[in-house]
């Protein structure tokens, strides 16, 4: 993969650009994608921004969200946009498999592909890119990309809001170790542009439905299990329980982080049924590498303190398997 600066000549004249991100997009995925799309449109490019599936409800207020396509809902339109484009930007994922519905179409595409991502071990797939695991978020890297292009003057409040959502959500509101001085300098610059950070925080974190609040209470009271021998905490969530609380996309966002609020818990896990498989979300404090743990045992990966994986087995079997792995390795 060549440095992303080598792709700058491709952007000197108006192009049709396709941007996408990972399946089940989070705040960083949507924020970085919309921020980049708004910037490239200001540069005169024709941009199709495509999410593999539905966007979480708590992000539906974001600037440019009305232009975002849902591949699962509009496969023909989105596929045509991919076929017609000149360049492809891939944000916040390190393997085409992370896009699920778009995986094969991306593999078949012959246009130059550009990666902007902060996950470990990217597949040898892209022509150009930035892959920096030490970065706090892909949104921070989009900000860096704009800076490398000497286009900071083009960042307006709409772009600033999108990038702030990405970096705020992926740093756990600036609590994770990847929150460097550079992150705070970026936010300071966005503030100078006119960013209202308290408004963004309210839109993202203070807009829950009553049913979601009851769901979180249920999970904390009924479904949280503390494993003191391993300084670990665990929650499980079945499809039946999702239906009981009428959960929508994004309602489980941040749930696993709540377990880390307990002083003795250094390693938190959420295991939930999704489609025909079980998804696992891992978070840690301190020096336990959940990315390596996920890669080794759960077909996953991610970051040192935040990662995910999956298993093709029933929820109860997946939970038993997780506990066995935990007892075998004594990670903490």
N, C-alpha and C positions, 0 to 999 in steps of 0.2 A: 504494500500500500504506500503510495507516494504521499508526501506532505500535502496538507490541504491547500497550502499556498500555491502549489502547482496547478490547482484547478481554477485559480483566479482568472486566468485569461479566458476561460470558457464562459465567464460571467460578464465579460466586457460588453457584450451585445445582448439584446433582449432574447430570452430563451423561454421555452415551456418547461416548467420545473415541477416534478412530482416529489412531494415530501410525505414520509410516513413514519410511524413509530411502532412500538410493541403492542401486542394484544393486551386487552384489559388496561388501557392507558391510565396513568396516574397524573398527578399535578405537574411533575417534571416533563413527562411525555407530551402532554397537551400544551403546557406553557412554552416549552422550547420549540415545538412545532409551529404554534401560532406566532410566536415572536419572530422566528426565522421567516415565516410566510409573509408577515406584515412588512418586514425589512426588505425582502426581495421584491415585493410588489412596489415599494417606494423606489427601487432601483430600475423599475420598468419591466420586470419579468412577469410572465403569466404563470401563476402558481396554483397547483391543485394540491391541497393538503388533505390527507386521507388517514383516518383512524381505522384500524382493522375491525373494530366493533364499536358499540355504543360508548358515549362519553359520560363520565360520572355526573350525576345531577348537580353536585356542588360546584361544578366548573362551567355550567351552562351560561353564566353571566359574562364570560371572558370576551375581550375584544377579538373580533374576527371569527367567533365560534359559529356564526351563521353561514360561513363559507366552508366549514369543515365537512367533508364527506365521511359517511360511515360505510366502509367496504361491505360489511355483512348485510346492511340494508339496501345498498345500491351497488351491487357487484358489477353490473354491466357498465354503468357510468364511470365507476372508479377504475375498472380494468381498461376502459378506453382511454382515460386520462393517462394511465401508465404507458399504454402503447404509443400515445401521441407525443409524449414528452421528449425533451432533449437531454435532460439531466435528472438524476434521482438522488435525493438526499434521504439518508436513513438516520434517524435520531433516537438515541436512548435504548439501543439494543445492539448486541454483538454477534447475532446469528439470525439468518432469515427465518429460522424456525420460530423465533420469538414473535413473529407477526401472525402466525397461524394461518388465517385465511389468505394472506397475500404471499405466503412463502413461495409457492411454485411460480407465480407470475413474476416475482422479483428474480428468481433463479433464471427464468427464461429471458428476461429483459437484457438487451445488448447495449443499452445506453450507459454512459459513464456513471458510476455509482460513488457517492461521497458519504463518508461516515462521520458523524459527530456523536461521540459516546464516551462514557466513563466507566464501563464495565470491564472486568478482567478478561483477557484472552479472546480478543475478537477473531472470528473466523477469517481465513485468508480469501476474502470475497470482494473487497472494495478496491476501487481504482485509486481513490484519494481519501484522505481523512485525518481526523484528530481522534486518538484513543488515549485518554489520560485518566487512569483509575483514581489518581489522587485528587481529581477535581470533585467538588461538592455535588455537582449536578450537570446534566446536559445543558440546562438553561445558562449556567455560568459559562459553558463552552461556546454557546451561541453568542453570548456577549463578547467573548474573546475573539470569535470569528469576525464579528462586526468590527471590533477594534483592529484586528489584523488587516481588515479591508480599509482602514482609515475612514470609517463611516460612522463614528460615534455621534456625529452631528445629526444623523438621520434617526436616532433613537428618540421617539416621542413618548408621550405618556402611555399610549396603547401598547407599544412594544415593551416599555418598562414594566407595565402591569403583568404582562405575560411572562417575562423573564423572572420577575419577582416571585410569582406563584411557583414557578419551577424550583427556584433555589430555596424558597421558604419551606415548601413541602418536603423536598428531598433532604434537607438538613434537620428535619424535625424542629422547625422554627429556630434554626441556628444553634441546636444543642449538640449535634454530632461532631466528632473530631475533624471531619473534612471541612468544617467551617473555618477557613483560614482568614488571615488578615485581608487577603485579596477579595474574599467574598464580601466582607464588610466595606471594602473600598468600592466594590461594584455597587452595593446597595446605596452607599453614600452618593455615588454619581447618579443613580436613578432618582434619588431624593432631590438632587439639584435640578433634575429634568422636570420634576413635579409629581413624583410618585407619592400617593397617599397610602402609606403602608398599613395604617390602622384600618382603613376601609377594606383593603384586600384581606387582611386577617379576619375581619368580621364576615366577609362574604364566603370565605373558605371554611372557617371553623365555627362560626356562630349562626349557622343557617340550617340546623338540624330539624327534622320533623319530629313530632312527638313519638311516633312509632320507632324511629331510630334511637331516640333517647331511652325508651323502654327496652329496646333490643340490647343496647350496651349494658344497661342495668342487669338484664337477664344473664348476659354472658359473664359479667363480673361475679354475680351472686351464685349462679347455677353451673357454669361451664368452666370456670377457671380452676385449675389444679396446680398447686405448688409442689415442686419436687425438691425438697430441701437438701437432699444428699448431693444434688448437682447444681444447686443455686439456680434452679430453672423453674419456669412457669409455662403452663400449657393451656390452650383453649381448643376445643373441637366444635365444629359447626356442621350440622347436617342439612340436606336439602329441605327436609320437613321443617326444621327450625327456621330456615330462610323464608319459607312460605308462610309460616305462622306470623312473622313480623312484616311480611310483604316488602322484603328488602329490594332496593333498586341498586343499580350500578353505583359503586362508590360507598355504599353504606358500611362496608367492612373496612374501609380505609382508615388506617391508624389504630385499629383495634389491638393489634399485636404489641404496639408501643406502650399501651396502657399497663401491660404486665411488667414492663421494665421500671415502672414507677415504684414498685415494691423494692425496698432497700436491699434485701438479700438476693433478689433475682438479678442474675447477670446474663441469662440466656432465656429468651422468650420465643414461643412457637405458637402459631395458629395453624390448625389443620382443618380444612373444610372441603366438602364435596363440591365439585364444579364440573358439570357435564358428565363425561364418562370416566373421570379420573378424580384424584384427590390432590389438592394444591396445599403446599406448605409454605408459610412465611416465617422467616427467622430474623430475629433482632438480638443484638448483644451489646453489653457494656464491657469496657476493658479490652483484654487481649485475646478473646476467643474469636477465631476467624470463622464466621458462619458461612462465608462463601466457599471456603475449602470443605467445610462440613457438608454443605449442600451438594457440591460437585461429587464428593466421594460416595454419598449414600442416597441422594434423592434426585439425580438427573438434573441438577440445577446449577446455580451460581449467583453471582451478584457482587456485592461489596463486602469488605471486611466485617462490618457491623450490621449489614442489612442484605439479606439474600432470600431466594425462594427456590422451590423445587416441586416435583410432582411424582405421583405414584399411580400405577394402574392396579388398584386394589380397593376393596371396600373400606369405608372410613374406620371401622373398628379394627380391621387388620392393619391399616396404615398407622393407627395410633399405637397398637401393640409393637409394630416393627420399629417405630420411632423410639419407644421406651427401651426396647432391646438394644438398639444402637447406642443410646445414651448410656445405658449401663455398661456396655462393652468398652466404650472409649473413655469414660470418665473425663469429659472435656474441661471441667472447671475445678 
